[in-house]
C-alpha cells in the first residue's frame, strides 16, 4: 500500500475537512503491515527519501509518503 497524507508533529483538524496526521498515528493505523519505506516532502519543499519519525515531527504541514507491505 502506498499511503500519502499531510503529516506534522501535531495531529490537527482544519475546517472540519483537512487533517494533519502524525507519523505515529499512521504507523498505528497500519500496525498489521510492515513499513517498507517512508519519504517526506518538508514544509520547505525539500524531499527526504529515507525520512524518519523525527523528520516528520519537525513539520507543520509536510507530505508523508508511506509504503507498507503485508507480512
Predicted model as a PDB file, atoms N, CA, C, CB and O in Angstrom, pLDDT in the B-factor column:
MODEL        1                                                                  
ATOM      1  N   UNK A   1       0.854  -1.167   0.000  1.00 96.00           N  
ATOM      2  CA  UNK A   1       0.000   0.000   0.000  1.00 96.00           C  
ATOM      3  C   UNK A   1       0.896   1.224   0.000  1.00 96.00           C  
ATOM      4  CB  UNK A   1      -0.970   0.001   1.219  1.00 96.00           C  
ATOM      5  O   UNK A   1       1.787   1.343   0.842  1.00 96.00           O  
ATOM      6  N   UNK A   2       0.672   2.125  -0.925  1.00 97.00           N  
ATOM      7  CA  UNK A   2       1.320   3.429  -0.906  1.00 97.00           C  
ATOM      8  C   UNK A   2       0.302   4.399  -0.342  1.00 97.00           C  
ATOM      9  CB  UNK A   2       1.820   3.869  -2.340  1.00 97.00           C  
ATOM     10  O   UNK A   2      -0.765   4.596  -0.925  1.00 97.00           O  
ATOM     11  N   UNK A   3       0.626   5.006   0.790  1.00 97.00           N  
ATOM     12  CA  UNK A   3      -0.309   5.857   1.511  1.00 97.00           C  
ATOM     13  C   UNK A   3       0.349   7.220   1.707  1.00 97.00           C  
ATOM     14  CB  UNK A   3      -0.720   5.220   2.885  1.00 97.00           C  
ATOM     15  O   UNK A   3       1.401   7.319   2.340  1.00 97.00           O  
ATOM     16  N   UNK A   4      -0.265   8.266   1.168  1.00 97.00           N  
ATOM     17  CA  UNK A   4       0.310   9.609   1.211  1.00 97.00           C  
ATOM     18  C   UNK A   4      -0.674  10.554   1.892  1.00 97.00           C  
ATOM     19  CB  UNK A   4       0.660  10.114  -0.220  1.00 97.00           C  
ATOM     20  O   UNK A   4      -1.825  10.676   1.472  1.00 97.00           O  
ATOM     21  N   UNK A   5      -0.207  11.226   2.956  1.00 97.00           N  
ATOM     22  CA  UNK A   5      -1.070  12.114   3.741  1.00 97.00           C  
ATOM     23  C   UNK A   5      -0.289  13.329   4.229  1.00 97.00           C  
ATOM     24  CB  UNK A   5      -1.681  11.360   4.938  1.00 97.00           C  
ATOM     25  O   UNK A   5       0.939  13.296   4.309  1.00 97.00           O  
ATOM     26  N   UNK A   6      -1.014  14.406   4.557  1.00 96.00           N  
ATOM     27  CA  UNK A   6      -0.373  15.525   5.242  1.00 96.00           C  
ATOM     28  C   UNK A   6       0.121  15.055   6.609  1.00 96.00           C  
ATOM     29  CB  UNK A   6      -1.353  16.727   5.390  1.00 96.00           C  
ATOM     30  O   UNK A   6      -0.588  14.346   7.322  1.00 96.00           O  
ATOM     31  N   UNK A   7       1.331  15.452   6.965  1.00 97.00           N  
ATOM     32  CA  UNK A   7       1.923  14.965   8.202  1.00 97.00           C  
ATOM     33  C   UNK A   7       2.641  16.090   8.933  1.00 97.00           C  
ATOM     34  CB  UNK A   7       2.890  13.814   7.918  1.00 97.00           C  
ATOM     35  O   UNK A   7       3.217  16.988   8.319  1.00 97.00           O  
ATOM     36  N   UNK A   8       2.591  16.019  10.257  1.00 96.00           N  
ATOM     37  CA  UNK A   8       3.259  17.026  11.075  1.00 96.00           C  
ATOM     38  C   UNK A   8       3.547  16.493  12.456  1.00 96.00           C  
ATOM     39  CB  UNK A   8       2.419  18.288  11.170  1.00 96.00           C  
ATOM     40  O   UNK A   8       3.266  15.333  12.760  1.00 96.00           O  
ATOM     41  N   UNK A   9       4.107  17.340  13.285  1.00 95.00           N  
ATOM     42  CA  UNK A   9       4.452  16.945  14.642  1.00 95.00           C  
ATOM     43  C   UNK A   9       3.256  16.858  15.570  1.00 95.00           C  
ATOM     44  CB  UNK A   9       5.440  17.899  15.205  1.00 95.00           C  
ATOM     45  O   UNK A   9       3.312  16.206  16.613  1.00 95.00           O  
ATOM     46  N   UNK A  10       2.161  17.526  15.183  1.00 94.00           N  
ATOM     47  CA  UNK A  10       0.936  17.529  15.978  1.00 94.00           C  
ATOM     48  C   UNK A  10      -0.246  17.204  15.075  1.00 94.00           C  
ATOM     49  CB  UNK A  10       0.731  18.898  16.684  1.00 94.00           C  
ATOM     50  O   UNK A  10      -0.393  17.796  14.005  1.00 94.00           O  
ATOM     51  N   UNK A  11      -1.084  16.272  15.497  1.00 94.00           N  
ATOM     52  CA  UNK A  11      -2.295  15.951  14.738  1.00 94.00           C  
ATOM     53  C   UNK A  11      -3.261  17.124  14.851  1.00 94.00           C  
ATOM     54  CB  UNK A  11      -2.959  14.626  15.254  1.00 94.00           C  
ATOM     55  O   UNK A  11      -3.476  17.656  15.940  1.00 94.00           O  
ATOM     56  N   UNK A  12      -3.842  17.526  13.719  1.00 92.00           N  
ATOM     57  CA  UNK A  12      -4.759  18.669  13.706  1.00 92.00           C  
ATOM     58  C   UNK A  12      -5.903  18.413  12.738  1.00 92.00           C  
ATOM     59  CB  UNK A  12      -4.015  19.965  13.322  1.00 92.00           C  
ATOM     60  O   UNK A  12      -5.809  17.597  11.821  1.00 92.00           O  
ATOM     61  N   UNK A  13      -6.973  19.132  12.976  1.00 90.00           N  
ATOM     62  CA  UNK A  13      -8.122  19.126  12.076  1.00 90.00           C  
ATOM     63  C   UNK A  13      -8.409  20.576  11.709  1.00 90.00           C  
ATOM     64  CB  UNK A  13      -9.382  18.433  12.735  1.00 90.00           C  
ATOM     65  O   UNK A  13      -8.642  21.410  12.585  1.00 90.00           O  
ATOM     66  N   UNK A  14      -8.392  20.874  10.408  1.00 81.00           N  
ATOM     67  CA  UNK A  14      -8.635  22.229   9.925  1.00 81.00           C  
ATOM     68  C   UNK A  14      -9.959  22.285   9.174  1.00 81.00           C  
ATOM     69  CB  UNK A  14      -7.479  22.703   9.019  1.00 81.00           C  
ATOM     70  O   UNK A  14     -10.175  21.514   8.239  1.00 81.00           O  
ATOM     71  N   UNK A  15     -10.815  23.161   9.563  1.00 79.00           N  
ATOM     72  CA  UNK A  15     -12.064  23.428   8.848  1.00 79.00           C  
ATOM     73  C   UNK A  15     -12.931  22.187   8.677  1.00 79.00           C  
ATOM     74  CB  UNK A  15     -11.761  24.014   7.497  1.00 79.00           C  
ATOM     75  O   UNK A  15     -13.676  22.082   7.703  1.00 79.00           O  
ATOM     76  N   UNK A  16     -12.843  21.253   9.609  1.00 74.00           N  
ATOM     77  CA  UNK A  16     -13.652  20.048   9.597  1.00 74.00           C  
ATOM     78  C   UNK A  16     -13.448  19.188   8.347  1.00 74.00           C  
ATOM     79  CB  UNK A  16     -15.093  20.418   9.717  1.00 74.00           C  
ATOM     80  O   UNK A  16     -14.293  18.351   8.028  1.00 74.00           O  
ATOM     81  N   UNK A  17     -12.341  19.387   7.643  1.00 77.00           N  
ATOM     82  CA  UNK A  17     -12.116  18.606   6.440  1.00 77.00           C  
ATOM     83  C   UNK A  17     -10.652  18.221   6.259  1.00 77.00           C  
ATOM     84  CB  UNK A  17     -12.594  19.372   5.238  1.00 77.00           C  
ATOM     85  O   UNK A  17     -10.356  17.093   5.866  1.00 77.00           O  
ATOM     86  N   UNK A  18      -9.752  19.122   6.533  1.00 87.00           N  
ATOM     87  CA  UNK A  18      -8.332  18.889   6.283  1.00 87.00           C  
ATOM     88  C   UNK A  18      -7.662  18.401   7.555  1.00 87.00           C  
ATOM     89  CB  UNK A  18      -7.645  20.171   5.766  1.00 87.00           C  
ATOM     90  O   UNK A  18      -7.654  19.088   8.577  1.00 87.00           O  
ATOM     91  N   UNK A  19      -7.105  17.216   7.477  1.00 93.00           N  
ATOM     92  CA  UNK A  19      -6.463  16.622   8.639  1.00 93.00           C  
ATOM     93  C   UNK A  19      -4.955  16.552   8.437  1.00 93.00           C  
ATOM     94  CB  UNK A  19      -7.032  15.226   8.914  1.00 93.00           C  
ATOM     95  O   UNK A  19      -4.468  16.336   7.327  1.00 93.00           O  
ATOM     96  N   UNK A  20      -4.234  16.736   9.523  1.00 96.00           N  
ATOM     97  CA  UNK A  20      -2.801  16.523   9.546  1.00 96.00           C  
ATOM     98  C   UNK A  20      -2.558  15.399  10.539  1.00 96.00           C  
ATOM     99  CB  UNK A  20      -2.010  17.837   9.931  1.00 96.00           C  
ATOM    100  O   UNK A  20      -2.986  15.474  11.691  1.00 96.00           O  
ATOM    101  N   UNK A  21      -1.879  14.369  10.093  1.00 97.00           N  
ATOM    102  CA  UNK A  21      -1.617  13.191  10.913  1.00 97.00           C  
ATOM    103  C   UNK A  21      -0.192  13.228  11.436  1.00 97.00           C  
ATOM    104  CB  UNK A  21      -1.861  11.901  10.112  1.00 97.00           C  
ATOM    105  O   UNK A  21       0.653  13.953  10.912  1.00 97.00           O  
ATOM    106  N   UNK A  22       0.068  12.446  12.469  1.00 98.00           N  
ATOM    107  CA  UNK A  22       1.434  12.262  12.943  1.00 98.00           C  
ATOM    108  C   UNK A  22       1.971  10.945  12.396  1.00 98.00           C  
ATOM    109  CB  UNK A  22       1.498  12.286  14.498  1.00 98.00           C  
ATOM    110  O   UNK A  22       1.208  10.059  12.012  1.00 98.00           O  
ATOM    111  N   UNK A  23       3.278  10.835  12.368  1.00 98.00           N  
ATOM    112  CA  UNK A  23       3.935   9.608  11.920  1.00 98.00           C  
ATOM    113  C   UNK A  23       3.428   8.430  12.748  1.00 98.00           C  
ATOM    114  CB  UNK A  23       5.481   9.732  12.031  1.00 98.00           C  
ATOM    115  O   UNK A  23       3.107   7.372  12.207  1.00 98.00           O  
ATOM    116  N   UNK A  24       3.361   8.622  14.052  1.00 97.00           N  
ATOM    117  CA  UNK A  24       2.948   7.545  14.968  1.00 97.00           C  
ATOM    118  C   UNK A  24       1.510   7.092  14.691  1.00 97.00           C  
ATOM    119  CB  UNK A  24       3.076   8.013  16.432  1.00 97.00           C  
ATOM    120  O   UNK A  24       1.222   5.896  14.742  1.00 97.00           O  
ATOM    121  N   UNK A  25       0.609   8.031  14.399  1.00 97.00           N  
ATOM    122  CA  UNK A  25      -0.782   7.669  14.086  1.00 97.00           C  
ATOM    123  C   UNK A  25      -0.832   6.728  12.885  1.00 97.00           C  
ATOM    124  CB  UNK A  25      -1.628   8.938  13.805  1.00 97.00           C  
ATOM    125  O   UNK A  25      -1.518   5.707  12.919  1.00 97.00           O  
ATOM    126  N   UNK A  26      -0.111   7.070  11.837  1.00 98.00           N  
ATOM    127  CA  UNK A  26      -0.152   6.253  10.619  1.00 98.00           C  
ATOM    128  C   UNK A  26       0.429   4.869  10.898  1.00 98.00           C  
ATOM    129  CB  UNK A  26       0.626   6.942   9.467  1.00 98.00           C  
ATOM    130  O   UNK A  26      -0.119   3.865  10.442  1.00 98.00           O  
ATOM    131  N   UNK A  27       1.522   4.808  11.638  1.00 97.00           N  
ATOM    132  CA  UNK A  27       2.100   3.506  11.994  1.00 97.00           C  
ATOM    133  C   UNK A  27       1.097   2.669  12.788  1.00 97.00           C  
ATOM    134  CB  UNK A  27       3.398   3.694  12.810  1.00 97.00           C  
ATOM    135  O   UNK A  27       1.015   1.456  12.596  1.00 97.00           O  
ATOM    136  N   UNK A  28       0.337   3.305  13.675  1.00 97.00           N  
ATOM    137  CA  UNK A  28      -0.662   2.578  14.468  1.00 97.00           C  
ATOM    138  C   UNK A  28      -1.833   2.116  13.596  1.00 97.00           C  
ATOM    139  CB  UNK A  28      -1.180   3.463  15.618  1.00 97.00           C  
ATOM    140  O   UNK A  28      -2.337   1.008  13.778  1.00 97.00           O  
ATOM    141  N   UNK A  29      -2.263   2.944  12.664  1.00 97.00           N  
ATOM    142  CA  UNK A  29      -3.374   2.576  11.780  1.00 97.00           C  
ATOM    143  C   UNK A  29      -3.037   1.343  10.953  1.00 97.00           C  
ATOM    144  CB  UNK A  29      -3.729   3.743  10.854  1.00 97.00           C  
ATOM    145  O   UNK A  29      -3.914   0.527  10.668  1.00 97.00           O  
ATOM    146  N   UNK A  30      -1.778   1.204  10.567  1.00 97.00           N  
ATOM    147  CA  UNK A  30      -1.351   0.089   9.713  1.00 97.00           C  
ATOM    148  C   UNK A  30      -0.444  -0.881  10.477  1.00 97.00           C  
ATOM    149  CB  UNK A  30      -0.619   0.621   8.467  1.00 97.00           C  
ATOM    150  O   UNK A  30       0.505  -1.421   9.909  1.00 97.00           O  
ATOM    151  N   UNK A  31      -0.732  -1.099  11.750  1.00 96.00           N  
ATOM    152  CA  UNK A  31       0.130  -1.914  12.596  1.00 96.00           C  
ATOM    153  C   UNK A  31       0.296  -3.355  12.124  1.00 96.00           C  
ATOM    154  CB  UNK A  31      -0.404  -1.916  13.977  1.00 96.00           C  
ATOM    155  O   UNK A  31       1.285  -4.005  12.463  1.00 96.00           O  
ATOM    156  N   UNK A  32      -0.657  -3.862  11.347  1.00 96.00           N  
ATOM    157  CA  UNK A  32      -0.564  -5.237  10.847  1.00 96.00           C  
ATOM    158  C   UNK A  32       0.353  -5.369   9.636  1.00 96.00           C  
ATOM    159  CB  UNK A  32      -1.940  -5.745  10.490  1.00 96.00           C  
ATOM    160  O   UNK A  32       0.662  -6.478   9.201  1.00 96.00           O  
ATOM    161  N   UNK A  33       0.788  -4.229   9.094  1.00 97.00           N  
ATOM    162  CA  UNK A  33       1.634  -4.238   7.907  1.00 97.00           C  
ATOM    163  C   UNK A  33       3.046  -3.791   8.264  1.00 97.00           C  
ATOM    164  CB  UNK A  33       1.044  -3.332   6.811  1.00 97.00           C  
ATOM    165  O   UNK A  33       3.263  -3.106   9.263  1.00 97.00           O  
ATOM    166  N   UNK A  34       3.991  -4.188   7.438  1.00 97.00           N  
ATOM    167  CA  UNK A  34       5.382  -3.776   7.630  1.00 97.00           C  
ATOM    168  C   UNK A  34       5.633  -2.493   6.838  1.00 97.00           C  
ATOM    169  CB  UNK A  34       6.369  -4.905   7.187  1.00 97.00           C  
ATOM    170  O   UNK A  34       5.333  -2.428   5.646  1.00 97.00           O  
ATOM    171  N   UNK A  35       6.175  -1.487   7.491  1.00 97.00           N  
ATOM    172  CA  UNK A  35       6.515  -0.262   6.773  1.00 97.00           C  
ATOM    173  C   UNK A  35       7.845  -0.491   6.061  1.00 97.00           C  
ATOM    174  CB  UNK A  35       6.593   0.975   7.746  1.00 97.00           C  
ATOM    175  O   UNK A  35       8.879  -0.690   6.699  1.00 97.00           O  
ATOM    176  N   UNK A  36       7.804  -0.461   4.751  1.00 98.00           N  
ATOM    177  CA  UNK A  36       8.995  -0.714   3.936  1.00 98.00           C  
ATOM    178  C   UNK A  36       9.801   0.542   3.676  1.00 98.00           C  
ATOM    179  CB  UNK A  36       8.602  -1.335   2.623  1.00 98.00           C  
ATOM    180  O   UNK A  36      11.024   0.500   3.544  1.00 98.00           O  
ATOM    181  N   UNK A  37       9.088   1.674   3.604  1.00 98.00           N  
ATOM    182  CA  UNK A  37       9.776   2.907   3.260  1.00 98.00           C  
ATOM    183  C   UNK A  37       8.949   4.103   3.718  1.00 98.00           C  
ATOM    184  CB  UNK A  37      10.045   2.979   1.742  1.00 98.00           C  
ATOM    185  O   UNK A  37       7.721   4.043   3.769  1.00 98.00           O  
ATOM    186  N   UNK A  38       9.642   5.189   4.049  1.00 98.00           N  
ATOM    187  CA  UNK A  38       8.977   6.440   4.387  1.00 98.00           C  
ATOM    188  C   UNK A  38       9.766   7.579   3.764  1.00 98.00           C  
ATOM    189  CB  UNK A  38       8.851   6.621   5.933  1.00 98.00           C  
ATOM    190  O   UNK A  38      10.956   7.746   4.031  1.00 98.00           O  
ATOM    191  N   UNK A  39       9.097   8.355   2.938  1.00 98.00           N  
ATOM    192  CA  UNK A  39       9.690   9.543   2.332  1.00 98.00           C  
ATOM    193  C   UNK A  39       8.867  10.747   2.756  1.00 98.00           C  
ATOM    194  CB  UNK A  39       9.753   9.422   0.773  1.00 98.00           C  
ATOM    195  O   UNK A  39       7.702  10.615   3.132  1.00 98.00           O  
ATOM    196  N   UNK A  40       9.480  11.922   2.692  1.00 98.00           N  
ATOM    197  CA  UNK A  40       8.839  13.115   3.204  1.00 98.00           C  
ATOM    198  C   UNK A  40       9.136  14.306   2.316  1.00 98.00           C  
ATOM    199  CB  UNK A  40       9.287  13.392   4.624  1.00 98.00           C  
ATOM    200  O   UNK A  40      10.278  14.528   1.913  1.00 98.00           O  
ATOM    201  N   UNK A  41       8.099  15.071   2.015  1.00 98.00           N  
ATOM    202  CA  UNK A  41       8.276  16.387   1.418  1.00 98.00           C  
ATOM    203  C   UNK A  41       8.041  17.370   2.552  1.00 98.00           C  
ATOM    204  CB  UNK A  41       7.292  16.638   0.184  1.00 98.00           C  
ATOM    205  O   UNK A  41       6.949  17.424   3.118  1.00 98.00           O  
ATOM    206  N   UNK A  42       9.057  18.143   2.881  1.00 98.00           N  
ATOM    207  CA  UNK A  42       9.021  19.004   4.054  1.00 98.00           C  
ATOM    208  C   UNK A  42       8.220  20.269   3.806  1.00 98.00           C  
ATOM    209  CB  UNK A  42      10.424  19.362   4.479  1.00 98.00           C  
ATOM    210  O   UNK A  42       7.813  20.560   2.681  1.00 98.00           O  
ATOM    211  N   UNK A  43       8.003  21.015   4.883  1.00 96.00           N  
ATOM    212  CA  UNK A  43       7.340  22.315   4.779  1.00 96.00           C  
ATOM    213  C   UNK A  43       8.081  23.246   3.829  1.00 96.00           C  
ATOM    214  CB  UNK A  43       7.225  22.962   6.155  1.00 96.00           C  
ATOM    215  O   UNK A  43       7.468  24.102   3.192  1.00 96.00           O  
ATOM    216  N   UNK A  44       9.393  23.082   3.733  1.00 97.00           N  
ATOM    217  CA  UNK A  44      10.216  23.917   2.853  1.00 97.00           C  
ATOM    218  C   UNK A  44      10.390  23.340   1.462  1.00 97.00           C  
ATOM    219  CB  UNK A  44      11.561  24.125   3.466  1.00 97.00           C  
ATOM    220  O   UNK A  44      11.245  23.803   0.708  1.00 97.00           O  
ATOM    221  N   UNK A  45       9.586  22.324   1.100  1.00 97.00           N  
ATOM    222  CA  UNK A  45       9.610  21.673  -0.215  1.00 97.00           C  
ATOM    223  C   UNK A  45      10.874  20.871  -0.495  1.00 97.00           C  
ATOM    224  CB  UNK A  45       9.450  22.701  -1.277  1.00 97.00           C  
ATOM    225  O   UNK A  45      11.211  20.636  -1.656  1.00 97.00           O  
ATOM    226  N   UNK A  46      11.573  20.450   0.548  1.00 98.00           N  
ATOM    227  CA  UNK A  46      12.710  19.547   0.378  1.00 98.00           C  
ATOM    228  C   UNK A  46      12.186  18.120   0.387  1.00 98.00           C  
ATOM    229  CB  UNK A  46      13.786  19.761   1.499  1.00 98.00           C  
ATOM    230  O   UNK A  46      11.210  17.817   1.074  1.00 98.00           O  
ATOM    231  N   UNK A  47      12.833  17.241  -0.374  1.00 98.00           N  
ATOM    232  CA  UNK A  47      12.447  15.836  -0.429  1.00 98.00           C  
ATOM    233  C   UNK A  47      13.468  15.019   0.343  1.00 98.00           C  
ATOM    234  CB  UNK A  47      12.334  15.338  -1.895  1.00 98.00           C  
ATOM    235  O   UNK A  47      14.661  15.074   0.045  1.00 98.00           O  
ATOM    236  N   UNK A  48      13.005  14.257   1.340  1.00 98.00           N  
ATOM    237  CA  UNK A  48      13.865  13.362   2.113  1.00 98.00           C  
ATOM    238  C   UNK A  48      13.432  11.942   1.788  1.00 98.00           C  
ATOM    239  CB  UNK A  48      13.778  13.654   3.664  1.00 98.00           C  
ATOM    240  O   UNK A  48      12.342  11.512   2.166  1.00 98.00           O  
ATOM    241  N   UNK A  49      14.296  11.215   1.082  1.00 97.00           N  
ATOM    242  CA  UNK A  49      13.931   9.876   0.608  1.00 97.00           C  
ATOM    243  C   UNK A  49      13.796   8.870   1.732  1.00 97.00           C  
ATOM    244  CB  UNK A  49      14.953   9.383  -0.378  1.00 97.00           C  
ATOM    245  O   UNK A  49      12.817   8.125   1.764  1.00 97.00           O  
ATOM    246  N   UNK A  50      14.729   8.823   2.643  1.00 97.00           N  
ATOM    247  CA  UNK A  50      14.684   7.863   3.759  1.00 97.00           C  
ATOM    248  C   UNK A  50      14.480   8.643   5.050  1.00 97.00           C  
ATOM    249  CB  UNK A  50      15.998   6.996   3.830  1.00 97.00           C  
ATOM    250  O   UNK A  50      15.378   8.727   5.887  1.00 97.00           O  
ATOM    251  N   UNK A  51      13.302   9.206   5.198  1.00 98.00           N  
ATOM    252  CA  UNK A  51      12.990  10.041   6.359  1.00 98.00           C  
ATOM    253  C   UNK A  51      12.686   9.170   7.574  1.00 98.00           C  
ATOM    254  CB  UNK A  51      11.796  10.971   6.055  1.00 98.00           C  
ATOM    255  O   UNK A  51      12.472   7.964   7.456  1.00 98.00           O  
ATOM    256  N   UNK A  52      12.673   9.806   8.737  1.00 97.00           N  
ATOM    257  CA  UNK A  52      12.359   9.102   9.978  1.00 97.00           C  
ATOM    258  C   UNK A  52      11.271   9.882  10.729  1.00 97.00           C  
ATOM    259  CB  UNK A  52      13.640   8.930  10.866  1.00 97.00           C  
ATOM    260  O   UNK A  52      10.854  10.958  10.301  1.00 97.00           O  
ATOM    261  N   UNK A  53      10.829   9.330  11.833  1.00 97.00           N  
ATOM    262  CA  UNK A  53       9.782   9.960  12.630  1.00 97.00           C  
ATOM    263  C   UNK A  53      10.204  11.356  13.086  1.00 97.00           C  
ATOM    264  CB  UNK A  53       9.440   9.089  13.844  1.00 97.00           C  
ATOM    265  O   UNK A  53       9.394  12.283  13.092  1.00 97.00           O  
ATOM    266  N   UNK A  54      11.458  11.500  13.462  1.00 97.00           N  
ATOM    267  CA  UNK A  54      11.964  12.806  13.912  1.00 97.00           C  
ATOM    268  C   UNK A  54      11.826  13.861  12.815  1.00 97.00           C  
ATOM    269  CB  UNK A  54      13.438  12.690  14.344  1.00 97.00           C  
ATOM    270  O   UNK A  54      11.451  14.999  13.095  1.00 97.00           O  
ATOM    271  N   UNK A  55      12.126  13.491  11.567  1.00 98.00           N  
ATOM    272  CA  UNK A  55      11.963  14.413  10.435  1.00 98.00           C  
ATOM    273  C   UNK A  55      10.503  14.832  10.301  1.00 98.00           C  
ATOM    274  CB  UNK A  55      12.455  13.761   9.119  1.00 98.00           C  
ATOM    275  O   UNK A  55      10.204  16.008  10.094  1.00 98.00           O  
ATOM    276  N   UNK A  56       9.601  13.869  10.420  1.00 98.00           N  
ATOM    277  CA  UNK A  56       8.168  14.145  10.281  1.00 98.00           C  
ATOM    278  C   UNK A  56       7.671  15.055  11.397  1.00 98.00           C  
ATOM    279  CB  UNK A  56       7.370  12.837  10.281  1.00 98.00           C  
ATOM    280  O   UNK A  56       6.839  15.932  11.165  1.00 98.00           O  
ATOM    281  N   UNK A  57       8.179  14.848  12.597  1.00 97.00           N  
ATOM    282  CA  UNK A  57       7.723  15.630  13.740  1.00 97.00           C  
ATOM    283  C   UNK A  57       8.152  17.091  13.684  1.00 97.00           C  
ATOM    284  CB  UNK A  57       8.230  15.014  15.003  1.00 97.00           C  
ATOM    285  O   UNK A  57       7.605  17.920  14.410  1.00 97.00           O  
ATOM    286  N   UNK A  58       9.111  17.416  12.844  1.00 97.00           N  
ATOM    287  CA  UNK A  58       9.568  18.803  12.687  1.00 97.00           C  
ATOM    288  C   UNK A  58       8.658  19.606  11.753  1.00 97.00           C  
ATOM    289  CB  UNK A  58      11.002  18.825  12.154  1.00 97.00           C  
ATOM    290  O   UNK A  58       8.814  20.821  11.631  1.00 97.00           O  
ATOM    291  N   UNK A  59       7.715  18.937  11.096  1.00 97.00           N  
ATOM    292  CA  UNK A  59       6.874  19.585  10.093  1.00 97.00           C  
ATOM    293  C   UNK A  59       5.592  20.134  10.715  1.00 97.00           C  
ATOM    294  CB  UNK A  59       6.533  18.603   8.972  1.00 97.00           C  
ATOM    295  O   UNK A  59       5.124  19.671  11.755  1.00 97.00           O  
ATOM    296  N   UNK A  60       5.048  21.135  10.038  1.00 94.00           N  
ATOM    297  CA  UNK A  60       3.726  21.649  10.385  1.00 94.00           C  
ATOM    298  C   UNK A  60       2.694  21.069   9.427  1.00 94.00           C  
ATOM    299  CB  UNK A  60       3.702  23.203  10.345  1.00 94.00           C  
ATOM    300  O   UNK A  60       1.606  20.664   9.835  1.00 94.00           O  
ATOM    301  N   UNK A  61       3.058  21.035   8.127  1.00 92.00           N  
ATOM    302  CA  UNK A  61       2.151  20.533   7.096  1.00 92.00           C  
ATOM    303  C   UNK A  61       2.984  19.929   5.972  1.00 92.00           C  
ATOM    304  CB  UNK A  61       1.220  21.670   6.555  1.00 92.00           C  
ATOM    305  O   UNK A  61       2.976  20.412   4.840  1.00 92.00           O  
ATOM    306  N   UNK A  62       3.709  18.855   6.314  1.00 96.00           N  
ATOM    307  CA  UNK A  62       4.514  18.163   5.318  1.00 96.00           C  
ATOM    308  C   UNK A  62       3.677  17.123   4.594  1.00 96.00           C  
ATOM    309  CB  UNK A  62       5.735  17.507   5.970  1.00 96.00           C  
ATOM    310  O   UNK A  62       2.482  16.972   4.848  1.00 96.00           O  
ATOM    311  N   UNK A  63       4.326  16.414   3.692  1.00 97.00           N  
ATOM    312  CA  UNK A  63       3.652  15.355   2.933  1.00 97.00           C  
ATOM    313  C   UNK A  63       4.387  14.050   3.213  1.00 97.00           C  
ATOM    314  CB  UNK A  63       3.621  15.675   1.383  1.00 97.00           C  
ATOM    315  O   UNK A  63       5.517  13.861   2.763  1.00 97.00           O  
ATOM    316  N   UNK A  64       3.746  13.149   3.956  1.00 98.00           N  
ATOM    317  CA  UNK A  64       4.331  11.873   4.306  1.00 98.00           C  
ATOM    318  C   UNK A  64       3.945  10.793   3.317  1.00 98.00           C  
ATOM    319  CB  UNK A  64       3.918  11.475   5.694  1.00 98.00           C  
ATOM    320  O   UNK A  64       2.763  10.590   3.038  1.00 98.00           O  
ATOM    321  N   UNK A  65       4.931  10.107   2.793  1.00 98.00           N  
ATOM    322  CA  UNK A  65       4.710   9.045   1.801  1.00 98.00           C  
ATOM    323  C   UNK A  65       5.149   7.716   2.411  1.00 98.00           C  
ATOM    324  CB  UNK A  65       5.492   9.336   0.464  1.00 98.00           C  
ATOM    325  O   UNK A  65       6.342   7.455   2.559  1.00 98.00           O  
ATOM    326  N   UNK A  66       4.183   6.890   2.759  1.00 98.00           N  
ATOM    327  CA  UNK A  66       4.433   5.607   3.432  1.00 98.00           C  
ATOM    328  C   UNK A  66       4.241   4.467   2.452  1.00 98.00           C  
ATOM    329  CB  UNK A  66       3.500   5.428   4.654  1.00 98.00           C  
ATOM    330  O   UNK A  66       3.282   4.456   1.680  1.00 98.00           O  
ATOM    331  N   UNK A  67       5.151   3.512   2.483  1.00 98.00           N  
ATOM    332  CA  UNK A  67       4.999   2.284   1.698  1.00 98.00           C  
ATOM    333  C   UNK A  67       4.913   1.130   2.680  1.00 98.00           C  
ATOM    334  CB  UNK A  67       6.191   2.084   0.681  1.00 98.00           C  
ATOM    335  O   UNK A  67       5.870   0.835   3.396  1.00 98.00           O  
ATOM    336  N   UNK A  68       3.758   0.481   2.705  1.00 98.00           N  
ATOM    337  CA  UNK A  68       3.517  -0.650   3.596  1.00 98.00           C  
ATOM    338  C   UNK A  68       3.380  -1.923   2.783  1.00 98.00           C  
ATOM    339  CB  UNK A  68       2.258  -0.419   4.451  1.00 98.00           C  
ATOM    340  O   UNK A  68       2.932  -1.906   1.637  1.00 98.00           O  
ATOM    341  N   UNK A  69       3.779  -3.040   3.408  1.00 97.00           N  
ATOM    342  CA  UNK A  69       3.672  -4.340   2.752  1.00 97.00           C  
ATOM    343  C   UNK A  69       3.096  -5.345   3.737  1.00 97.00           C  
ATOM    344  CB  UNK A  69       5.054  -4.818   2.221  1.00 97.00           C  
ATOM    345  O   UNK A  69       3.407  -5.324   4.928  1.00 97.00           O  
ATOM    346  N   UNK A  70       2.256  -6.217   3.219  1.00 94.00           N  
ATOM    347  CA  UNK A  70       1.684  -7.283   4.043  1.00 94.00           C  
ATOM    348  C   UNK A  70       2.802  -8.249   4.414  1.00 94.00           C  
ATOM    349  CB  UNK A  70       0.522  -8.028   3.292  1.00 94.00           C  
ATOM    350  O   UNK A  70       3.626  -8.613   3.576  1.00 94.00           O  
ATOM    351  N   UNK A  71       2.822  -8.663   5.690  1.00 87.00           N  
ATOM    352  CA  UNK A  71       3.846  -9.604   6.160  1.00 87.00           C  
ATOM    353  C   UNK A  71       3.631 -10.980   5.620  1.00 87.00           C  
ATOM    354  CB  UNK A  71       3.871  -9.659   7.658  1.00 87.00           C  
ATOM    355  O   UNK A  71       4.405 -11.889   5.919  1.00 87.00           O  
TER     356      UNK A  71                                                      
ENDMDL                                                                          
END                                                                             
